[in-house]
């Protein structure tokens, strides 16, 4: 059975890091869901719903996450530490580089929504490639950028979190 993990607007622990970690968890879940869709398991209704969930997550929620990082985090972290600056530069470049692999997964998921009994032949490879990109990307953020976020003053973190929430309204 294939089920879409669903989206939640606010994590239980309403901090910047908790929200980012929750987003990272959803990225892993929806990438794994895309890979499961490639197997043709599940009823047509389940597949269509899961495909729609993949499309929605990667076209609506993920761009909000990237905006959080590029517009709210990066400007407040840049210039504090050379290693963090390098990680921020890489993070932003990877957000752009993910566009092609994301489009392949989204296009395949849309094909499943349109014809749920099918399994697009390129979906397994596209989902695996995307999973590998995200594994490296998210690990970099958690290793190099998250500690810098934790070191920000509470009022800056609160401002960042408020901006994140405003993007979702």
C-alpha positions as CSV (number, residue, x, y, z in Angstrom):
1,X,0.0,0.0,0.0
2,X,1.3,3.5,-0.9
3,X,0.2,6.4,1.2
4,X,1.2,10.0,0.9
5,X,2.9,11.2,4.2
6,X,0.8,14.4,4.3
7,X,2.0,17.9,5.1
8,X,2.0,19.7,8.3
9,X,2.4,23.5,8.5
10,X,4.0,23.7,12.0
11,X,6.3,21.3,13.9
12,X,5.5,20.6,17.6
13,X,8.7,22.4,18.7
14,X,8.3,25.8,17.1
15,X,12.0,26.7,16.6
16,X,13.9,27.4,13.5
17,X,16.0,24.2,13.8
18,X,13.0,22.1,14.6
19,X,11.1,23.4,11.6
20,X,14.1,22.9,9.3
21,X,14.6,19.3,10.6
22,X,10.9,18.6,10.1
23,X,11.3,19.8,6.5
24,X,14.4,17.6,6.0
25,X,12.4,14.6,7.3
26,X,9.6,15.4,4.8
27,X,12.1,15.7,2.0
28,X,13.3,12.2,2.8
29,X,9.8,10.9,3.1
30,X,8.5,12.3,-0.2
31,X,11.7,11.2,-2.0
32,X,11.1,7.7,-0.7
33,X,7.5,7.9,-1.7
34,X,8.5,8.8,-5.3
35,X,10.7,5.7,-5.3
36,X,7.9,3.5,-4.1
37,X,5.6,4.9,-6.9
38,X,8.1,3.5,-9.4
39,X,7.2,-0.1,-8.2
40,X,3.6,0.1,-9.4
41,X,2.4,-1.1,-6.0
42,X,-0.9,0.0,-4.5
43,X,-4.4,0.6,-5.9
44,X,-4.9,3.2,-8.6
45,X,-6.5,5.5,-6.1
46,X,-3.6,5.1,-3.7
47,X,-1.1,5.7,-6.5
48,X,-2.9,8.8,-7.8
49,X,-3.1,10.2,-4.2
50,X,0.5,9.5,-3.6
51,X,1.5,10.9,-6.9
52,X,-0.4,14.1,-6.2
53,X,1.3,14.3,-2.8
54,X,4.7,14.1,-4.4
55,X,3.8,16.8,-6.9
56,X,2.4,19.0,-4.2
57,X,5.3,18.6,-1.9
58,X,8.0,19.2,-4.5
59,X,6.2,22.1,-6.2
60,X,4.7,23.9,-3.1
61,X,6.4,22.9,0.1
62,X,10.0,22.4,-1.0
63,X,10.3,25.8,-2.7
64,X,9.2,27.4,0.6
65,X,11.9,25.5,2.4
66,X,14.5,26.7,-0.1
67,X,13.2,30.2,0.3
68,X,13.6,29.9,4.1
69,X,17.2,29.0,3.6
70,X,18.1,31.4,0.9
71,X,16.1,34.5,2.0
72,X,16.0,34.2,5.8
73,X,19.0,32.1,6.9
74,X,21.8,32.8,4.5
75,X,21.7,36.6,4.8
76,X,21.8,36.3,8.6
77,X,24.6,33.8,8.7
78,X,26.8,35.1,5.9
79,X,30.0,36.8,6.9
80,X,30.3,35.2,10.4
81,X,32.5,32.2,9.5
82,X,34.4,31.3,6.3
83,X,33.3,27.6,6.5
84,X,29.7,28.5,7.0
85,X,29.9,31.0,4.1
86,X,31.3,28.2,1.9
87,X,28.5,25.8,2.9
88,X,25.9,28.6,2.3
89,X,27.3,29.1,-1.2
90,X,27.2,25.4,-1.9
91,X,23.6,25.1,-0.5
92,X,22.3,27.9,-2.7
93,X,24.0,26.5,-5.8
94,X,22.5,23.1,-5.1
95,X,19.0,24.6,-4.7
96,X,19.4,25.7,-8.4
97,X,21.0,22.4,-9.5
98,X,18.2,20.4,-8.0
99,X,15.7,21.9,-10.5
100,X,16.3,19.3,-13.3
101,X,16.2,16.2,-11.1
102,X,13.1,17.6,-9.3
103,X,11.3,18.2,-12.6
104,X,11.9,14.6,-13.7
105,X,10.4,13.3,-10.5
106,X,7.5,15.7,-10.6
107,X,6.8,15.0,-14.3
108,X,6.7,11.2,-13.5
109,X,4.4,11.7,-10.5
110,X,2.1,13.8,-12.7
111,X,2.0,10.9,-15.2
112,X,1.0,8.6,-12.4
113,X,-1.8,11.0,-11.3
114,X,-3.0,10.9,-14.9
115,X,-2.7,7.2,-15.4
116,X,-2.3,5.5,-11.9
117,X,-1.9,2.0,-13.2
118,X,1.3,3.0,-15.0
119,X,4.9,3.2,-13.6
120,X,6.9,5.7,-15.7
121,X,10.1,3.8,-16.7
122,X,12.4,6.7,-15.6
123,X,10.9,7.3,-12.2
124,X,13.0,4.8,-10.3
125,X,16.2,6.3,-11.6
126,X,15.0,9.8,-11.2
127,X,13.9,9.2,-7.6
128,X,17.2,7.5,-6.8
129,X,19.2,10.3,-8.2
130,X,17.1,12.9,-6.3
131,X,17.5,10.9,-3.1
132,X,21.3,10.9,-3.5
133,X,21.4,14.6,-4.2
134,X,19.2,15.4,-1.1
135,X,21.2,13.0,1.1
136,X,24.4,15.0,0.5
137,X,22.6,18.4,0.5
138,X,20.8,17.9,3.8
139,X,23.9,16.4,5.4
140,X,25.9,19.5,4.5
141,X,23.2,21.7,6.0
142,X,22.9,19.8,9.2
143,X,26.6,19.5,9.7
144,X,27.8,22.9,8.6
145,X,24.9,25.3,8.8
146,X,22.6,24.1,11.6
147,X,25.2,24.7,14.3
148,X,25.6,28.3,13.1
149,X,21.8,28.8,13.3
150,X,21.8,27.5,16.9
151,X,24.5,30.1,17.7
152,X,22.4,33.0,16.5
153,X,20.8,35.2,19.2
154,X,17.3,34.2,20.1
155,X,15.7,37.4,18.7
156,X,17.3,36.7,15.3
157,X,16.1,33.1,15.4
158,X,12.6,34.3,16.3
159,X,12.6,36.7,13.3
160,X,13.7,33.9,11.0
161,X,10.9,31.7,12.3
162,X,8.3,34.4,11.9
163,X,9.4,34.8,8.2
164,X,9.2,31.1,7.7
165,X,5.6,31.0,9.1
166,X,4.7,34.1,7.0
167,X,5.7,32.3,3.8
168,X,3.2,29.6,4.6
169,X,0.2,31.8,5.2
